[in-house]
Amino acid sequence: MSQITLITGGSRGLGRNTALSIARRGGDVLFTYRSRANEAEALVAEIEGMGRKARAFQLDTSKIGTFPVFAESVKSTLQETWQRDSFDHLVNNAGHGTNAPIAEFTEGQFDALVNVHLKGVVFLTQALLPLIADGGRIVNISSGLTRMVFPGYGIYAAAKGAVEVLTRYMAKEFGARGIAVNTVAPGAIETDFGGGVVRDTPGLNQQIADMTALGRVGVSDDIGPMIATLLSPDNRWINAQRIEVSGGQGL
């Protein structure tokens, strides 16, 4: 029986790469997207072209009140597509970045970040927990910015730091069901995150490459396969850990 992974924010960037990496290893995928249905449909087609199953759901992970209905949709899809009542892995990946000094940060910007990166992770996990199989896995996505300081990302990093603490508590509280919970913290990656600032700003890209032990900026293919590997049965004893995937950035 194939394993099933649910990825939030799965139609683009690191989420998309993670979905494809899981499919290449023989897994099936459920994923959410916020607004670009065409990208979600293209990813479903690509995964199904590999001989795996995939289903996409529209979801704004800042809208906590929609989570019960979403969970029911997931439950129905599991029964209709896989004849199952549970899935195996949850990857809390959806998110966005806001670059602004703390002295200038607005309440609206603060709420938008926290609602997705912390509140959304808490309450979506809560809503989906009855559908996660005993012995399953949860991966919460954090950031290398909880260790390294780049001015302008303080509130984003603080929200991600809260997720890292949350991960340890989840691991403790869900351990009775055999569910392992870990954090993956990517370094700077060339995606459209933050408007593609790392990818599209040559000076910043070179600055990050110069401060990285492996001499370059990361790409999605550095992250997705690592998450897929972490979810494999070979890594069943890794739990309550923060795993940074940054190529040795900021050493």
Stockholm file with secondary structure:
# STOCKHOLM 1.0

chainA/1-251         MSQITLITGGSRGLGRNTALSIARRGGDVLFTYRSRANEAEALVAEIEGMGRKARAFQLDTSKIGTFPVFAESVKSTLQETWQRDSFDHLVNNAGHGTNAPIAEFTEGQFDALVNVHLKGVVFLTQALLPLIADGGRIVNISSGLTRMVFPGYGIYAAAKGAVEVLTRYMAKEFGARGIAVNTVAPGAIETDFGGGVVRDTPGLNQQIADMTALGRVGVSDDIGPMIATLLSPDNRWINAQRIEVSGGQGL
#=GR chainA/1-251 SS CCCEEEETTCSSHHHHHHHHHHHHTTCEEEEEESSCHHHHHHHHHHHHHTTCCEEEEECCTTCGGGHHHHHHHHHHHIIIIISCSCEEEEEECCCCCCCCCGGGCCHHHHHHHHIIIIIHHHHHHHHHGGGEEEEEEEEEECCGGGTSCCTTCHHHHHHHHHHHHHHHHHHHHHGGGTCEEEEEEECSBSSSGGGTHHHHCHHHHHHHHHTBTTSSCBCGGGTHHHHHHHTSGGGTTCCSCEEEESSSBTC
#=GC SS_cons         CCCEEEETTCSSHHHHHHHHHHHHTTCEEEEEESSCHHHHHHHHHHHHHTTCCEEEEECCTTCGGGHHHHHHHHHHHIIIIISCSCEEEEEECCCCCCCCCGGGCCHHHHHHHHIIIIIHHHHHHHHHGGGEEEEEEEEEECCGGGTSCCTTCHHHHHHHHHHHHHHHHHHHHHGGGTCEEEEEEECSBSSSGGGTHHHHCHHHHHHHHHTBTTSSCBCGGGTHHHHHHHTSGGGTTCCSCEEEESSSBTC
//
